[in-house]
């Protein structure tokens, strides 16, 4: 086992960790707290993305009330010796797992439309929660019965630090989007409108900022300028790619000396899209990593965003029920080659289908967010409809989920839903 280079205490607040504190903003001035040489293998432990705000209970109000100003909590940064702007940082995911001696559950949240939202927030405006049991790489839930499978374990958030120039570019372009939405909310296609819609972007804010080990003026500057961790960007970030799993190798652009690598938001499993926003099975855990460098790799290979080579370790599914969606929204309005609308319709078709087997719509939504479903842009040239597909693996269910198995319909309970929506 590689030596632990970043340790966490899941029973302590994020800003009171026994060693170095994690960080929750991207900024070039965040101090590196771990060092590595090219070729080194290290273990890093990670808090769950909320820093312990969601517990193993049946209280969905925890999801409703999550403080999103303080997420995500990342371990690191790691300074890799010799890494310079223009290089590629090569990171191999050797092993990932839960902290079984300290953390034995995972959680999934349907976020309130007024606090986070999600891919189908206009259909599921209220907060809900499911708790999962973690048994090695296998998962099951008291809130989603008759589902048991090997998860697609991976880090949801992984990347390198931005340069000053790149950070300023992020802030400027995201602010322009927010300004555009404020001037004309209807100018942002497919974004929920009304008094309770989620924001279109999250600007820097000092509220809830944890700048790692920085203090004084440096900490204040990081809080005021640091990029929020919610989206993916050129450096990696919150990509939520389920296939960045065991054995994967990722090549990250390097923008600052030492690369300042960070990682967190570990998932026991997830479907393509993490469609409930907190759609994965979230957990605290560990990651074993190997670091290498490709000098001048950005120019040599024409890389300005991360690229990766997936690992080849399970789960391996071979039989699916596949749902199709097209660029026609729920109101019957035709959109032009819109894969976002098409994938949403495929998801809604799958939810309608799973209802016939006794699941509630909330349970079905959680299934699609956590099971390693395969989402595809299956057609993008046949005007006016894009065709998106969602493939649901049959083996994750403890009954026949194909159309031939419709006699399996029965009451399968419900996940926990908030008792007092915002």
SULHU-V154466 format. One record per backbone hydrogen bond with DSSP energy under -1.0 kcal/mol. NH is the residue of the N-H (numbers start at 1). CO is the residue of the C=O. E is the energy in kcal/mol with one decimal. If there is no record, write none. Layout:
# SULHU-V154466
nh co e
NH CO E
NH CO E
This chain:
# SULHU-V154466
nh co e
5 43 -3.2
12 9 -1.8
16 13 -2.1
23 74 -2.0
24 210 -2.1
26 227 -2.4
30 27 -1.4
33 77 -2.2
34 77 -1.6
36 79 -2.3
39 291 -4.5
40 37 -2.6
42 289 -2.3
43 3 -2.4
44 287 -2.6
45 6 -3.1
46 285 -3.2
51 48 -1.8
57 55 -1.8
62 59 -1.1
64 60 -1.8
65 61 -2.1
66 63 -1.1
68 66 -1.0
74 23 -2.9
75 263 -3.3
78 261 -2.3
79 34 -3.5
80 258 -2.9
81 36 -2.9
83 80 -2.0
86 254 -2.3
87 84 -2.4
88 294 -2.1
89 252 -3.2
90 292 -2.8
91 250 -3.0
92 290 -2.2
93 248 -2.8
94 92 -1.1
94 288 -2.2
95 288 -1.2
97 286 -1.9
100 98 -1.8
102 99 -2.5
103 99 -3.9
106 132 -2.4
107 282 -1.4
108 130 -2.4
109 278 -2.1
110 128 -2.3
111 276 -1.1
113 125 -2.9
115 112 -1.9
117 112 -2.6
119 275 -1.9
121 118 -1.5
123 120 -1.6
124 120 -1.8
128 110 -1.9
129 416 -2.7
130 108 -2.3
132 106 -2.9
133 140 -3.5
134 104 -1.2
135 138 -3.0
138 135 -2.2
139 149 -2.5
140 133 -1.4
148 396 -2.4
149 139 -1.6
151 137 -3.0
153 151 -1.1
154 267 -2.2
156 265 -2.5
157 264 -1.9
158 237 -1.8
159 262 -2.2
160 235 -1.3
161 259 -2.1
167 163 -2.6
168 164 -2.2
169 165 -2.0
170 166 -2.4
171 167 -2.3
172 168 -2.4
173 169 -2.4
174 170 -2.3
175 171 -2.0
176 172 -2.0
177 173 -1.4
178 174 -2.1
179 175 -2.7
180 176 -2.3
181 177 -2.2
182 178 -2.3
183 179 -2.2
184 180 -2.1
187 184 -2.5
188 185 -1.4
191 188 -1.5
197 194 -1.1
209 206 -1.8
214 211 -1.8
220 216 -2.1
221 217 -2.6
222 218 -2.3
223 219 -2.2
224 220 -2.1
225 221 -2.4
226 222 -2.6
227 26 -2.4
233 236 -2.1
236 233 -2.0
237 158 -1.3
238 231 -1.3
239 237 -2.1
240 156 -2.3
244 241 -1.9
245 243 -1.8
247 93 -3.0
248 245 -2.2
249 309 -2.2
250 91 -3.1
251 307 -3.2
252 89 -2.8
254 87 -2.1
258 83 -2.9
259 256 -2.0
260 258 -1.4
261 78 -2.3
262 159 -2.8
263 75 -1.6
264 157 -2.4
267 154 -3.0
268 281 -3.1
271 369 -2.1
272 373 -1.2
274 271 -1.8
277 274 -2.1
278 276 -1.6
281 269 -2.4
282 107 -2.9
282 280 -1.0
283 266 -1.8
285 46 -1.8
286 97 -2.8
287 44 -2.3
288 95 -3.1
289 42 -3.0
290 92 -1.6
291 40 -2.0
292 90 -2.1
294 88 -2.5
297 294 -1.7
298 86 -2.6
300 296 -2.5
301 297 -2.2
303 298 -1.6
307 251 -1.5
309 249 -3.0
321 392 -2.2
323 390 -2.7
325 388 -2.3
328 326 -1.7
329 333 -2.1
332 329 -2.1
335 327 -3.3
337 384 -2.9
342 338 -2.0
343 339 -2.7
344 340 -2.1
345 341 -2.3
346 342 -2.0
347 343 -2.4
348 344 -2.5
349 345 -2.2
350 346 -2.0
351 347 -2.3
352 348 -2.5
353 349 -2.1
354 350 -2.6
355 351 -1.7
356 353 -1.2
357 354 -1.5
358 355 -1.9
359 354 -1.5
364 360 -2.4
365 361 -2.3
366 362 -2.2
367 363 -2.4
368 364 -2.2
369 365 -1.4
370 366 -1.5
371 367 -2.6
373 371 -3.2
374 391 -1.9
376 389 -2.4
378 376 -1.2
378 387 -1.2
379 387 -1.8
383 381 -1.3
385 382 -1.3
387 379 -2.6
388 325 -2.1
389 376 -2.0
390 323 -2.2
391 374 -2.4
392 321 -3.0
394 319 -2.3
397 394 -1.6
398 146 -2.3
405 402 -2.6
406 403 -1.2
408 405 -2.5
409 406 -1.3
412 358 -1.4
416 129 -1.9
418 127 -2.6
